[in-house]
């Protein structure tokens, strides 16, 4: 962002955040992970980061929250770096499902019984099994260090209250994992794989952390603030394509029409998105719509995309 762009966006953001914040009363915080039910329902924040380091922010952008499903984008990338495309896509598919993110319906109905894509829960659990390492701790450490590198924040760590809460109540995820094990899709012990999965979902971030991670994706795997090449361009291309087609659960098509940017949401209310070649964007708004996306956050991104003509389509 040039200083002029920064000034214009910053001057408009506070009003738009407060307008979108009013939508929060129409949503609900996630309660199926009990710890997430404690999130502030009316919070909304945004952080926009440019390639020159200039930024614009408004609202509750300093609020700390767990990545949840947003982490799936980056574990997919790490699994690709560990196994290559053939190794990953022999275990997960490349197609949207149209089903809820935690549905296991098509695992049984559609052969060969692999998850449709890496961003639904079943697919992300399989991806977690493909991360290289000799133990849960080593795999989780590699994931955390990768996230720290991408965010430029070496203090990123876990929210162990959320981790324990999710682990204690994840009966459906366990069912999926055992089904995948029985189908010969999952590698390793179920509880070991799920431990890695629960940990990366429970990594704490702020909007600024998400914006920096998104900025790397927006610039094809290179951090423009340091010049470091962190991800092969091909794997960024794959990740961004999944974000367009599957990143907003079964509202991905609607989001593509209304916002038109690659994005990934999480049930903590976070949304990571980007304007390719330009900005990384992090949003948080814990009140969710019926599809599991931040109701105020989606409205804010619709406003931003429309006002600044950011849609890729």
C-alpha positions as CSV (number, residue, x, y, z in Angstrom):
1,X,0.0,0.0,0.0
2,X,1.2,3.5,-0.8
3,X,0.8,6.1,2.0
4,X,-2.2,7.5,0.1
5,X,-3.9,4.1,0.0
6,X,-3.1,3.5,3.6
7,X,-4.6,6.8,4.6
8,X,-7.8,6.2,2.6
9,X,-8.4,2.7,3.9
10,X,-7.6,3.7,7.5
11,X,-10.0,6.7,7.3
12,X,-12.9,4.4,6.2
13,X,-12.2,1.3,8.2
14,X,-13.5,2.4,11.6
15,X,-16.9,3.3,10.3
16,X,-17.2,0.1,8.3
17,X,-16.2,-2.0,11.2
18,X,-18.8,-0.4,13.4
19,X,-21.5,-0.9,10.7
20,X,-20.6,-4.6,10.2
21,X,-20.3,-5.1,14.0
22,X,-24.1,-4.7,14.2
23,X,-24.5,-8.0,12.3
24,X,-22.9,-9.9,15.3
25,X,-26.3,-9.9,17.1
26,X,-27.6,-12.2,14.3
27,X,-25.0,-14.8,14.9
28,X,-23.8,-17.2,17.6
29,X,-20.4,-18.1,18.9
30,X,-19.3,-21.7,18.4
31,X,-20.4,-23.8,21.3
32,X,-19.5,-27.4,20.2
33,X,-16.0,-26.6,21.4
34,X,-17.0,-25.4,24.9
35,X,-14.0,-23.1,25.4
36,X,-15.0,-21.2,22.3
37,X,-18.4,-20.3,23.7
38,X,-16.5,-17.8,26.0
39,X,-15.6,-15.7,23.0
40,X,-16.9,-12.1,22.9
41,X,-19.9,-12.2,20.6
42,X,-19.8,-8.6,19.6
43,X,-16.0,-8.4,18.8
44,X,-14.9,-7.4,15.3
45,X,-11.4,-6.5,14.1
46,X,-9.4,-6.2,10.9
47,X,-5.8,-5.7,10.0
48,X,-4.6,-5.1,6.4
49,X,-0.9,-5.3,5.6
50,X,0.8,-4.1,2.4
51,X,4.0,-5.4,0.8
52,X,5.9,-2.3,1.9
53,X,5.0,-2.9,5.6
54,X,2.3,-0.2,5.8
55,X,-0.9,-1.2,7.4
56,X,-4.5,-0.2,8.2
57,X,-6.5,-1.6,11.2
58,X,-9.6,-1.0,13.1
59,X,-11.8,-2.5,15.8
60,X,-10.7,-5.5,18.0
61,X,-7.7,-6.3,15.8
62,X,-5.5,-7.1,18.9
63,X,-7.9,-9.8,20.1
64,X,-6.2,-13.1,20.5
65,X,-8.0,-16.2,19.0
66,X,-7.2,-19.7,17.9
67,X,-6.7,-20.5,14.2
68,X,-9.0,-23.5,14.1
69,X,-9.6,-24.3,10.4
70,X,-7.5,-21.5,9.1
71,X,-4.5,-23.6,10.1
72,X,-5.5,-26.3,7.5
73,X,-4.2,-24.1,4.7
74,X,-0.8,-24.1,6.1
75,X,-0.6,-27.7,7.2
76,X,-1.7,-28.6,3.6
77,X,1.3,-26.6,2.3
78,X,3.7,-28.2,4.8
79,X,2.4,-31.7,3.9
80,X,3.0,-30.8,0.2
81,X,6.5,-29.7,1.0
82,X,7.0,-33.0,2.9
83,X,5.3,-35.4,0.5
84,X,4.8,-33.8,-2.9
85,X,1.6,-33.6,-4.8
86,X,1.3,-37.3,-5.6
87,X,1.8,-38.2,-1.9
88,X,-0.8,-35.8,-0.7
89,X,-3.5,-36.3,-3.4
90,X,-3.4,-40.0,-3.2
91,X,-5.0,-39.5,0.3
92,X,-7.3,-36.5,-0.2
93,X,-9.2,-35.2,-3.2
94,X,-9.4,-31.8,-4.9
95,X,-13.2,-31.2,-5.0
96,X,-15.7,-29.1,-3.0
97,X,-18.3,-31.2,-1.2
98,X,-21.3,-28.9,-0.6
99,X,-21.6,-30.6,2.8
100,X,-20.9,-29.3,6.3
101,X,-17.2,-29.1,7.2
102,X,-17.6,-31.9,9.7
103,X,-19.7,-34.2,7.6
104,X,-18.6,-37.8,6.9
105,X,-21.5,-38.6,4.6
106,X,-19.5,-38.9,1.4
107,X,-16.6,-40.9,2.9
108,X,-18.9,-43.9,2.7
109,X,-21.1,-43.1,-0.3
110,X,-18.4,-42.0,-2.8
111,X,-15.5,-44.2,-3.7
112,X,-12.5,-44.5,-3.2
113,X,-13.5,-43.2,0.2
114,X,-10.9,-40.5,0.6
115,X,-11.9,-37.0,1.9
116,X,-13.1,-34.7,-0.9
117,X,-10.6,-32.0,-0.1
118,X,-7.9,-31.0,2.6
119,X,-10.0,-28.2,4.1
120,X,-12.9,-30.2,5.5
121,X,-12.3,-31.9,8.8
122,X,-11.8,-35.4,7.4
123,X,-9.3,-34.1,4.9
124,X,-7.4,-32.0,7.4
125,X,-7.1,-35.0,9.8
126,X,-5.5,-37.0,6.9
127,X,-3.2,-34.1,6.1
128,X,-2.1,-34.0,9.8
129,X,-1.1,-37.6,9.5
130,X,1.2,-36.7,6.5
131,X,3.4,-34.2,8.4
132,X,6.9,-35.6,8.8
133,X,8.2,-36.3,12.2
134,X,9.1,-39.2,14.5
135,X,6.6,-38.2,17.2
136,X,3.6,-36.0,17.9
137,X,5.8,-33.4,19.6
138,X,8.2,-33.3,16.6
139,X,5.3,-32.9,14.1
140,X,3.6,-30.3,16.2
141,X,6.9,-28.4,16.7
142,X,7.5,-28.3,12.9
143,X,4.0,-27.0,12.3
144,X,4.3,-24.3,15.0
145,X,7.8,-23.2,13.8
146,X,6.4,-23.0,10.2
147,X,3.6,-20.8,11.4
148,X,6.0,-18.6,13.4
149,X,8.1,-18.2,10.3
150,X,5.2,-17.2,8.1
151,X,3.7,-14.8,10.6
152,X,7.1,-13.2,11.5
153,X,6.1,-13.9,15.1
154,X,8.3,-16.2,17.1
155,X,6.1,-16.0,20.2
156,X,3.1,-17.9,18.6
157,X,2.0,-20.7,20.9
158,X,-1.0,-22.8,21.8
159,X,-4.1,-22.0,23.7
160,X,-4.1,-25.2,25.8
161,X,-7.6,-24.5,27.2
162,X,-9.0,-24.6,23.7
163,X,-6.9,-27.6,22.8
164,X,-8.1,-29.6,25.9
165,X,-11.7,-28.5,25.3
166,X,-11.6,-29.7,21.7
167,X,-9.8,-32.9,22.4
168,X,-12.4,-33.8,25.1
169,X,-15.4,-33.2,22.9
170,X,-14.3,-34.3,19.4
171,X,-16.4,-37.4,19.2
172,X,-17.3,-36.8,15.5
173,X,-13.7,-36.2,14.5
174,X,-12.7,-39.4,16.2
175,X,-15.4,-41.3,14.4
176,X,-14.1,-39.9,11.1
177,X,-10.5,-40.8,11.9
178,X,-11.3,-44.4,12.8
179,X,-13.4,-44.7,9.6
180,X,-10.4,-43.3,7.6
181,X,-8.1,-45.7,9.4
182,X,-10.4,-48.7,8.6
183,X,-10.4,-47.5,4.9
184,X,-6.6,-47.6,4.8
185,X,-6.4,-43.8,4.2
186,X,-5.1,-42.6,7.6
187,X,-1.5,-43.2,8.5
188,X,-0.5,-43.8,12.2
189,X,-2.5,-44.1,15.4
190,X,-5.7,-42.2,15.6
191,X,-5.1,-40.5,18.9
192,X,-1.6,-39.5,17.8
193,X,-2.9,-37.9,14.5
194,X,-5.8,-36.2,16.3
195,X,-3.4,-34.7,18.9
196,X,-1.4,-33.1,16.1
197,X,-4.6,-31.9,14.5
198,X,-6.1,-30.4,17.8
199,X,-2.8,-28.6,18.5
200,X,-2.5,-26.8,15.2
201,X,-6.2,-25.8,15.4
202,X,-5.4,-24.3,18.9
203,X,-2.5,-22.0,17.9
204,X,-3.3,-18.5,19.1
205,X,-3.0,-15.6,16.7
206,X,-4.1,-12.0,16.1
207,X,-5.4,-10.3,13.0
208,X,-1.9,-9.0,12.4
209,X,-0.5,-12.5,12.4
210,X,-3.1,-13.7,9.9
211,X,-2.4,-10.7,7.7
212,X,1.3,-11.4,7.6
213,X,0.7,-15.1,6.7
214,X,-1.8,-14.0,4.1
215,X,0.7,-11.5,2.7
216,X,3.2,-14.4,2.0
217,X,0.4,-16.2,0.0
218,X,-0.5,-13.0,-1.8
219,X,3.1,-12.8,-3.0
220,X,3.3,-16.5,-4.2
221,X,5.2,-17.8,-1.2
222,X,7.8,-15.0,-0.7
223,X,7.6,-12.7,2.3
224,X,7.9,-9.2,0.7
225,X,8.9,-7.7,4.0
226,X,12.1,-9.8,4.2
227,X,12.5,-11.1,0.7
228,X,12.6,-14.7,2.0
229,X,11.2,-17.4,-0.3
230,X,9.2,-19.5,2.3
231,X,6.9,-21.7,0.1
232,X,7.2,-23.0,-3.4
233,X,5.0,-21.1,-5.8
234,X,3.2,-24.2,-7.0
235,X,2.0,-25.1,-3.5
236,X,0.7,-21.6,-2.9
237,X,-1.2,-21.9,-6.2
238,X,-2.8,-25.1,-4.9
239,X,-3.6,-23.6,-1.5
240,X,-5.2,-20.5,-3.0
241,X,-7.3,-22.5,-5.4
242,X,-8.7,-24.6,-2.5
243,X,-9.4,-21.4,-0.6
244,X,-11.5,-20.1,-3.4
245,X,-13.4,-23.4,-3.9
246,X,-13.6,-24.7,-0.3
247,X,-12.2,-22.1,2.1
248,X,-15.5,-20.8,3.5
249,X,-17.1,-24.2,4.1
250,X,-20.3,-24.7,2.1
251,X,-20.7,-20.9,1.6
252,X,-17.5,-20.8,-0.6
253,X,-19.4,-20.2,-3.8
254,X,-21.4,-17.3,-2.2
255,X,-18.2,-15.8,-0.8
256,X,-16.5,-16.0,-4.2
257,X,-19.4,-14.1,-5.8
258,X,-19.8,-11.5,-3.1
259,X,-16.1,-11.0,-2.2
260,X,-14.1,-12.7,-4.9
261,X,-10.9,-13.3,-2.9
262,X,-9.2,-16.5,-1.7
263,X,-10.1,-17.0,2.0
264,X,-10.2,-19.4,4.8
265,X,-12.3,-19.1,7.9
266,X,-12.3,-20.8,11.3
267,X,-15.0,-21.4,13.9
268,X,-13.3,-19.1,16.3
269,X,-14.4,-16.3,14.0
270,X,-11.2,-15.7,12.2
271,X,-10.9,-15.1,8.4
272,X,-7.6,-15.0,6.5
273,X,-7.8,-13.5,3.1
274,X,-5.7,-11.5,0.6
275,X,-5.7,-9.4,-2.5
276,X,-3.1,-11.3,-4.6
277,X,0.0,-9.3,-5.3
278,X,-1.1,-6.6,-2.9
279,X,-2.4,-7.2,0.6
280,X,-2.7,-9.7,3.4
281,X,-5.8,-9.4,5.5
282,X,-6.8,-10.8,8.9
283,X,-10.3,-10.5,10.4
284,X,-11.9,-11.7,13.6
285,X,-15.5,-11.7,14.6
286,X,-16.6,-14.7,16.8
287,X,-20.3,-14.5,16.1
288,X,-20.9,-17.1,13.3
289,X,-23.6,-17.4,10.7
290,X,-25.4,-20.7,9.9
291,X,-22.5,-21.9,7.7
292,X,-19.9,-21.4,10.4
293,X,-18.3,-18.2,9.2
294,X,-18.0,-14.9,11.0
295,X,-21.2,-13.1,10.2
296,X,-19.8,-9.6,10.8
297,X,-16.4,-10.5,9.2
298,X,-18.0,-11.6,6.0
299,X,-20.1,-8.5,5.8
300,X,-17.0,-6.3,6.4
301,X,-15.1,-8.1,3.6
302,X,-18.0,-7.7,1.2
303,X,-17.9,-4.0,1.9
304,X,-14.1,-3.7,1.4
305,X,-14.1,-5.8,-1.8
306,X,-17.0,-3.7,-3.2
307,X,-15.6,-0.3,-2.2
308,X,-12.1,-1.0,-3.4
309,X,-12.9,-3.3,-6.4
310,X,-10.8,-6.2,-5.0
311,X,-12.7,-9.1,-6.5
312,X,-10.7,-11.3,-8.8
313,X,-13.7,-12.1,-10.9
